[in-house]
Amino acid sequence: MTAMDGLRDQVPDDSSETTAAYVIDPERSKDLRRSLAAILLERRCPECRERLGDKWAEIPEATQTKEISQCCATKSGFIRPNMPMQEIVFRELLAAGNQPIGLDQLHFSVTDKWYTPTNPRNISASSLRKVLDNDLYYGLVDISAAEK
């Protein structure tokens, strides 16, 4: 038995960590008494805001999410390292068109992809999961938990 084998035995084998996958749930936003349409508008690029004018509230959230992923998310600065961790996760989901993203991928985004020396993030995947599961603003839900 090597020293590494001993360390591996101490690491919990929680397969639920690897199956967790998150989306933005409009129903969860309603439960939180949040206007997802208004939250989405704030993530729009200036060109989209100008084009939408006052009609932004009439556009279904799914359509807005799709438009954000095809336009706004492709622009430089849509996600920045100095953003709060949950904002980065929210924008990653928007960039993916609100398709489910696994916890491992979101963890990589928060800790490695958007890491800079001035904005380091050192959080475990299980701690990130706790943060996302306790979200009270963005309407984030773990779809793997809903399936159980």
TIKOLVO-122434 format. One record per residue: residue number from 1; y, x negated, z of N, C-alpha, C in turn. Coordinates in nm, 3 decimals, padded with zeros to 5 digits. Atoms other than C-alpha are relative to their C-alpha. Last residue first. Layout:
<atoms>
- NUM, Y, X, Z, Y, X, Z, Y, X, Z;
...
</atoms>
This chain:
<atoms>
- 148, 00.104, 00.001, -00.103, 01.169, 03.467, -00.748, -00.007, 00.132, 00.074;
- 147, 00.128, -00.034, 00.059, 01.364, 03.515, -01.071, -00.111, 00.013, 00.102;
- 146, -00.002, -00.143, 00.032, 01.698, 03.530, -00.888, -00.134, 00.044, -00.057;
- 145, 00.015, -00.072, -00.126, 01.629, 03.189, -00.732, -00.006, 00.151, -00.024;
- 144, 00.140, 00.019, -00.042, 01.571, 03.037, -01.078, -00.026, 00.072, 00.132;
- 143, 00.085, -00.102, 00.063, 01.896, 03.195, -01.195, -00.145, -00.018, 00.037;
- 142, 00.122, 00.070, 00.038, 02.099, 02.995, -00.945, -00.095, 00.104, -00.058;
- 141, 00.127, -00.044, -00.055, 02.433, 03.170, -00.938, -00.113, -00.086, -00.054;
- 140, 00.116, 00.079, 00.039, 02.793, 03.060, -00.984, -00.125, 00.056, 00.067;
- 139, 00.107, -00.092, 00.040, 03.058, 03.331, -00.952, -00.124, -00.074, -00.048;
- 138, 00.030, 00.004, 00.143, 03.348, 03.084, -00.956, -00.106, 00.100, -00.047;
- 137, -00.113, -00.012, 00.091, 03.507, 03.154, -00.617, -00.041, 00.019, -00.146;
- 136, -00.069, -00.127, -00.026, 03.272, 03.195, -00.323, 00.118, 00.022, -00.094;
- 135, -00.124, -00.022, 00.075, 03.016, 02.927, -00.405, 00.057, 00.138, 00.029;
- 134, -00.098, -00.062, -00.090, 02.754, 02.887, -00.131, 00.136, 00.022, -00.067;
- 133, 00.057, -00.124, -00.052, 02.464, 02.822, -00.369, 00.096, 00.074, 00.092;
- 132, 00.001, -00.099, 00.108, 02.677, 02.567, -00.555, -00.054, 00.135, 00.049;
- 131, -00.139, -00.032, 00.036, 02.759, 02.369, -00.240, 00.002, 00.111, -00.105;
- 130, -00.056, -00.079, -00.109, 02.400, 02.386, -00.117, 00.143, 00.042, -00.030;
- 129, 00.059, -00.134, 00.007, 02.275, 02.270, -00.456, 00.056, 00.090, 00.109;
- 128, -00.071, -00.070, 00.107, 02.515, 01.979, -00.450, -00.053, 00.142, -00.011;
- 127, -00.131, -00.036, -00.055, 02.368, 01.880, -00.113, 00.084, 00.072, -00.104;
- 126, 00.020, -00.111, -00.093, 02.016, 01.896, -00.257, 00.132, 00.043, 00.064;
- 125, 00.024, -00.123, 00.076, 02.120, 01.688, -00.557, -00.017, 00.119, 00.095;
- 124, 00.138, -00.018, 00.043, 02.264, 01.425, -00.326, -00.012, 00.130, -00.079;
- 123, 00.059, -00.120, -00.057, 02.635, 01.357, -00.316, -00.143, 00.012, -00.053;
- 122, 00.130, 00.039, -00.049, 02.826, 01.036, -00.376, -00.058, 00.119, 00.075;
- 121, 00.067, -00.114, -00.064, 03.125, 01.115, -00.588, -00.140, -00.046, 00.037;
- 120, 00.145, 00.011, -00.020, 03.368, 00.842, -00.682, -00.055, 00.126, 00.066;
- 119, 00.053, -00.132, -00.032, 03.711, 00.939, -00.815, -00.152, -00.006, 00.018;
- 118, -00.101, -00.069, -00.083, 03.915, 00.615, -00.826, -00.044, 00.141, 00.039;
- 117, -00.022, 00.071, -00.127, 03.615, 00.409, -00.940, 00.103, 00.069, 00.091;
- 116, -00.087, 00.115, 00.027, 03.533, 00.677, -01.197, 00.020, -00.072, 00.134;
- 115, -00.033, 00.096, -00.106, 03.252, 00.929, -01.197, 00.098, -00.104, -00.053;
- 114, -00.143, -00.013, -00.029, 03.258, 01.208, -01.454, 00.043, -00.087, 00.118;
- 113, -00.076, -00.023, 00.124, 02.922, 01.126, -01.615, 00.151, 00.001, 00.026;
- 112, 00.002, 00.112, 00.093, 02.768, 00.974, -01.303, 00.092, 00.018, -00.121;
- 111, 00.008, 00.131, -00.064, 02.798, 01.185, -00.987, 00.007, -00.118, -00.096;
- 110, -00.091, 00.019, -00.114, 02.923, 01.523, -01.108, 00.001, -00.145, 00.049;
- 109, -00.139, -00.018, 00.043, 02.763, 01.523, -01.452, 00.098, -00.033, 00.112;
- 108, -00.037, 00.115, 00.083, 02.435, 01.378, -01.325, 00.147, 00.010, -00.042;
- 107, -00.014, 00.111, -00.094, 02.419, 01.644, -01.052, 00.041, -00.127, -00.076;
- 106, -00.129, -00.019, -00.065, 02.481, 01.912, -01.314, 00.027, -00.113, 00.099;
- 105, -00.105, 00.030, 00.099, 02.193, 01.773, -01.520, 00.139, 00.016, 00.061;
- 104, 00.002, 00.144, 00.028, 01.960, 01.764, -01.220, 00.110, -00.040, -00.097;
- 103, -00.066, 00.071, -00.108, 02.066, 02.114, -01.112, 00.004, -00.150, -00.027;
- 102, 00.079, 00.038, -00.116, 01.964, 02.257, -01.445, 00.080, -00.080, 00.101;
- 101, 00.005, 00.145, -00.011, 02.213, 02.416, -01.681, -00.072, -00.033, 00.129;
- 100, 00.043, 00.062, -00.125, 02.171, 02.778, -01.785, -00.004, -00.153, -00.010;
- 99, 00.146, 00.010, 00.004, 02.372, 02.876, -02.094, -00.042, -00.069, 00.129;
- 98, 00.063, -00.067, -00.114, 02.728, 02.967, -02.004, -00.150, 00.014, -00.016;
- 97, 00.003, -00.141, 00.038, 02.856, 02.858, -02.347, -00.068, 00.087, 00.104;
- 96, 00.133, -00.032, 00.051, 02.761, 02.499, -02.267, -00.013, 00.147, -00.041;
- 95, 00.021, 00.082, 00.121, 03.127, 02.400, -02.235, -00.135, 00.028, -00.064;
- 94, -00.081, -00.057, 00.108, 03.173, 02.690, -01.993, -00.023, -00.077, -00.130;
- 93, 00.064, -00.125, 00.040, 02.884, 02.568, -01.779, 00.076, 00.068, -00.112;
- 92, 00.123, 00.039, 00.071, 03.028, 02.216, -01.776, -00.074, 00.124, -00.048;
- 91, -00.039, 00.036, 00.137, 03.364, 02.372, -01.687, -00.118, -00.051, -00.082;
- 90, -00.043, -00.121, 00.070, 03.218, 02.545, -01.382, 00.034, -00.031, -00.146;
- 89, 00.121, -00.078, 00.028, 03.036, 02.228, -01.273, 00.036, 00.125, -00.079;
- 88, 00.074, 00.073, 00.103, 03.355, 02.023, -01.304, -00.125, 00.077, -00.039;
- 87, -00.073, -00.022, 00.125, 03.547, 02.289, -01.113, -00.070, -00.071, -00.115;
- 86, 00.040, -00.131, 00.051, 03.281, 02.280, -00.841, 00.072, 00.034, -00.130;
- 85, 00.140, -00.001, 00.042, 03.331, 01.904, -00.798, -00.042, 00.135, -00.059;
- 84, 00.097, -00.026, -00.107, 03.709, 01.917, -00.779, -00.141, 00.017, -00.057;
- 83, 00.019, -00.141, -00.034, 03.885, 01.769, -01.080, -00.095, 00.014, 00.118;
- 82, -00.072, -00.031, -00.124, 03.986, 01.402, -01.079, -00.010, 00.147, 00.040;
- 81, 00.066, 00.051, -00.120, 03.715, 01.305, -01.329, 00.070, 00.040, 00.130;
- 80, -00.057, 00.127, -00.042, 03.861, 01.531, -01.598, -00.065, -00.045, 00.131;
- 79, 00.056, 00.043, -00.129, 03.695, 01.811, -01.790, 00.058, -00.138, 00.029;
- 78, 00.056, -00.126, -00.051, 03.890, 01.987, -02.064, -00.067, -00.023, 00.135;
- 77, -00.059, -00.043, -00.126, 04.091, 01.665, -02.095, -00.052, 00.132, 00.052;
- 76, -00.012, 00.104, -00.101, 04.019, 01.598, -02.461, 00.068, 00.056, 00.125;
- 75, -00.125, 00.076, -00.005, 03.942, 01.912, -02.653, -00.001, -00.100, 00.115;
- 74, 00.012, 00.113, 00.092, 03.593, 02.037, -02.734, 00.123, -00.091, 00.004;
- 73, 00.088, 00.101, -00.059, 03.584, 02.259, -02.427, -00.015, -00.123, -00.090;
- 72, -00.066, 00.070, -00.112, 03.886, 02.453, -02.554, -00.084, -00.114, 00.056;
- 71, -00.134, 00.051, 00.024, 03.740, 02.551, -02.891, 00.048, -00.089, 00.115;
- 70, -00.020, 00.042, 00.138, 03.372, 02.639, -02.926, 00.135, -00.064, -00.026;
- 69, 00.096, 00.106, 00.034, 03.284, 02.650, -02.556, 00.023, -00.054, -00.141;
- 68, -00.034, 00.121, -00.076, 03.603, 02.840, -02.473, -00.093, -00.114, -00.038;
- 67, -00.119, 00.059, 00.061, 03.536, 03.090, -02.752, 00.043, -00.128, 00.071;
- 66, 00.041, 00.056, 00.129, 03.184, 03.154, -02.624, 00.119, -00.069, -00.068;
- 65, 00.079, 00.120, -00.029, 03.310, 03.201, -02.269, -00.042, -00.069, -00.129;
- 64, -00.092, 00.105, -00.043, 03.578, 03.442, -02.389, -00.074, -00.132, 00.025;
- 63, -00.074, 00.043, 00.119, 03.322, 03.644, -02.581, 00.096, -00.113, 00.037;
- 62, 00.095, 00.075, 00.082, 03.092, 03.662, -02.278, 00.068, -00.054, -00.126;
- 61, 00.018, 00.135, -00.054, 03.388, 03.760, -02.057, -00.094, -00.084, -00.085;
- 60, 00.115, 00.013, -00.092, 03.472, 04.058, -02.278, -00.019, -00.146, 00.043;
- 59, 00.111, 00.071, 00.064, 03.822, 04.047, -02.433, -00.114, -00.016, 00.101;
- 58, 00.080, -00.095, 00.077, 04.063, 04.314, -02.308, -00.124, -00.064, -00.060;
- 57, 00.080, -00.081, -00.094, 04.205, 04.093, -02.031, -00.091, 00.097, -00.073;
- 56, 00.111, 00.076, -00.057, 04.321, 03.833, -02.287, -00.090, 00.085, 00.089;
- 55, 00.126, -00.071, 00.023, 04.533, 04.084, -02.483, -00.121, -00.068, 00.063;
- 54, 00.028, -00.089, -00.113, 04.869, 03.969, -02.341, -00.136, 00.070, -00.012;
- 53, -00.115, -00.076, -00.051, 04.896, 03.673, -02.577, -00.038, 00.080, 00.122;
- 52, 00.043, -00.120, -00.073, 04.556, 03.575, -02.710, 00.116, 00.086, 00.046;
- 51, 00.064, -00.092, 00.093, 04.683, 03.333, -02.977, -00.037, 00.131, 00.070;
- 50, -00.104, -00.053, 00.087, 04.922, 03.163, -02.734, -00.058, 00.105, -00.095;
- 49, -00.087, -00.087, -00.082, 04.652, 03.125, -02.472, 00.108, 00.064, -00.086;
- 48, 00.071, -00.127, -00.024, 04.412, 02.992, -02.735, 00.086, 00.097, 00.081;
- 47, 00.008, -00.072, 00.128, 04.658, 02.727, -02.854, -00.068, 00.136, 00.018;
- 46, -00.128, -00.065, 00.033, 04.744, 02.623, -02.497, -00.005, 00.081, -00.130;
- 45, -00.097, 00.097, 00.050, 04.376, 02.555, -02.416, 00.130, 00.074, -00.037;
- 44, -00.027, -00.001, 00.144, 04.190, 02.808, -02.207, 00.101, -00.107, -00.037;
- 43, 00.073, 00.113, 00.059, 04.065, 02.726, -01.857, 00.020, -00.009, -00.151;
- 42, -00.056, 00.124, -00.052, 04.327, 02.946, -01.687, -00.069, -00.124, -00.058;
- 41, -00.129, 00.023, 00.067, 04.222, 03.235, -01.910, 00.061, -00.132, 00.044;
- 40, 00.026, 00.057, 00.133, 03.866, 03.201, -01.781, 00.130, -00.031, -00.074;
- 39, 00.048, 00.137, -00.024, 03.976, 03.255, -01.421, -00.025, -00.069, -00.133;
- 38, -00.118, 00.080, -00.037, 04.179, 03.558, -01.533, -00.039, -00.146, 00.025;
- 37, -00.085, 00.010, 00.118, 03.878, 03.708, -01.716, 00.123, -00.087, 00.029;
- 36, 00.054, 00.109, 00.081, 03.656, 03.629, -01.416, 00.085, -00.019, -00.125;
- 35, -00.012, -00.036, 00.141, 03.882, 03.844, -01.203, -00.048, -00.117, -00.083;
- 34, -00.073, 00.094, 00.084, 03.754, 03.782, -00.852, 00.006, 00.056, -00.142;
- 33, -00.133, -00.058, 00.026, 03.649, 04.039, -00.596, 00.091, -00.098, -00.072;
- 32, -00.094, 00.085, -00.072, 03.355, 03.822, -00.484, 00.144, 00.049, -00.013;
- 31, 00.036, -00.009, -00.142, 03.116, 04.100, -00.587, 00.097, -00.082, 00.086;
- 30, -00.047, -00.131, -00.047, 03.302, 04.115, -00.919, -00.030, 00.018, 00.148;
- 29, -00.146, 00.007, -00.007, 03.251, 03.742, -00.968, 00.059, 00.131, 00.051;
- 28, -00.029, 00.074, -00.123, 02.882, 03.784, -00.884, 00.151, -00.012, 00.018;
- 27, 00.023, -00.094, -00.110, 02.860, 04.050, -01.153, 00.029, -00.066, 00.134;
- 26, -00.113, -00.093, -00.013, 03.023, 03.814, -01.406, -00.017, 00.100, 00.115;
- 25, 00.043, -00.139, 00.001, 02.753, 03.552, -01.334, 00.120, 00.093, 00.019;
- 24, -00.112, -00.076, -00.054, 02.839, 03.194, -01.427, -00.038, 00.147, -00.015;
- 23, -00.084, -00.067, 00.100, 02.511, 03.012, -01.478, 00.119, 00.061, 00.074;
- 22, -00.118, -00.081, -00.033, 02.298, 02.771, -01.277, 00.068, 00.057, -00.123;
- 21, -00.085, -00.002, 00.120, 01.949, 02.627, -01.298, 00.111, 00.102, 00.023;
- 20, -00.125, -00.074, -00.016, 01.727, 02.527, -01.004, 00.083, -00.013, -00.128;
- 19, 00.002, -00.121, 00.082, 01.389, 02.406, -01.128, 00.128, 00.081, 00.013;
- 18, 00.000, 00.032, 00.142, 01.428, 02.045, -01.014, -00.001, 00.124, -00.088;
- 17, -00.121, 00.073, 00.036, 01.537, 02.131, -00.664, 00.005, -00.023, -00.151;
- 16, -00.104, -00.099, 00.025, 01.265, 02.396, -00.635, 00.132, -00.068, -00.037;
- 15, -00.006, -00.029, 00.143, 01.011, 02.115, -00.677, 00.105, 00.104, -00.033;
- 14, -00.050, -00.136, 00.009, 01.090, 01.994, -00.328, 00.018, 00.034, -00.147;
- 13, 00.033, -00.047, 00.134, 00.873, 01.688, -00.277, 00.040, 00.146, -00.010;
- 12, 00.059, -00.134, 00.008, 01.044, 01.540, 00.025, -00.024, 00.039, -00.144;
- 11, -00.084, -00.084, 00.084, 01.095, 01.163, 00.005, -00.064, 00.137, -00.010;
- 10, -00.107, -00.058, -00.080, 00.927, 00.992, 00.300, 00.090, 00.093, -00.079;
- 9, 00.057, -00.100, -00.091, 00.599, 00.929, 00.116, 00.106, 00.069, 00.084;
- 8, 00.029, -00.122, 00.077, 00.792, 00.758, -00.163, -00.056, 00.110, 00.088;
- 7, -00.126, -00.072, 00.022, 00.934, 00.511, 00.087, -00.023, 00.130, -00.075;
- 6, -00.044, -00.055, -00.127, 00.585, 00.409, 00.204, 00.129, 00.079, -00.013;
- 5, 00.087, -00.114, -00.026, 00.469, 00.366, -00.154, 00.040, 00.067, 00.130;
- 4, -00.048, -00.114, 00.080, 00.774, 00.147, -00.220, -00.086, 00.123, 00.024;
- 3, -00.116, -00.057, -00.070, 00.676, -00.085, 00.067, 00.053, 00.121, -00.074;
- 2, -00.123, 00.077, 00.010, 00.340, -00.137, -00.101, 00.110, 00.066, 00.081;
- 1, -00.118, -00.085, 00.000, 00.000, 00.000, 00.000, 00.123, -00.089, 00.000;
</atoms>
